[in-house]
């Protein structure tokens, strides 16, 4: 790959267009790991993700407002699912491996 140009601001804008729905699989896994029945975690996550996407609402806000989400997850673990910086922390290492 030569002459690759990445517009970081544009990438972030595109990610934000998803209203946080891109984190839905991580949210589902967190709910299941937190004691929620996996099928219930799937359906709840899907329902709120579809609402966020269809109505342009913030997915995290919908999760935090849901009475079905345990309060213990709302305080910190749920927010970590939406931590983009944590997910990108190894990007420089990956680029370096490819000589970029």
Secondary structure as the mmCIF struct_conf table of DSSP 4:
data_model
#
loop_
_struct_conf.conf_type_id
_struct_conf.id
_struct_conf.beg_label_comp_id
_struct_conf.beg_label_asym_id
_struct_conf.beg_label_seq_id
_struct_conf.end_label_comp_id
_struct_conf.end_label_asym_id
_struct_conf.end_label_seq_id
BEND BEND1 UNK A 3 UNK A 3
HELX_RH_AL_P HELX_RH_AL_P1 UNK A 8 UNK A 16
TURN_TY1_P TURN_TY1_P1 UNK A 17 UNK A 20
HELX_RH_3T_P HELX_RH_3T_P1 UNK A 21 UNK A 23
HELX_RH_AL_P HELX_RH_AL_P2 UNK A 24 UNK A 33
TURN_TY1_P TURN_TY1_P2 UNK A 34 UNK A 35
HELX_RH_AL_P HELX_RH_AL_P3 UNK A 38 UNK A 55
TURN_TY1_P TURN_TY1_P3 UNK A 56 UNK A 56
HELX_RH_AL_P HELX_RH_AL_P4 UNK A 59 UNK A 65
TURN_TY1_P TURN_TY1_P4 UNK A 67 UNK A 68
BEND BEND2 UNK A 69 UNK A 69
HELX_RH_AL_P HELX_RH_AL_P5 UNK A 71 UNK A 74
TURN_TY1_P TURN_TY1_P5 UNK A 75 UNK A 76
HELX_RH_AL_P HELX_RH_AL_P6 UNK A 77 UNK A 81
TURN_TY1_P TURN_TY1_P6 UNK A 82 UNK A 82
HELX_RH_AL_P HELX_RH_AL_P7 UNK A 84 UNK A 88
TURN_TY1_P TURN_TY1_P7 UNK A 89 UNK A 90
HELX_RH_AL_P HELX_RH_AL_P8 UNK A 91 UNK A 97
TURN_TY1_P TURN_TY1_P8 UNK A 98 UNK A 99
#
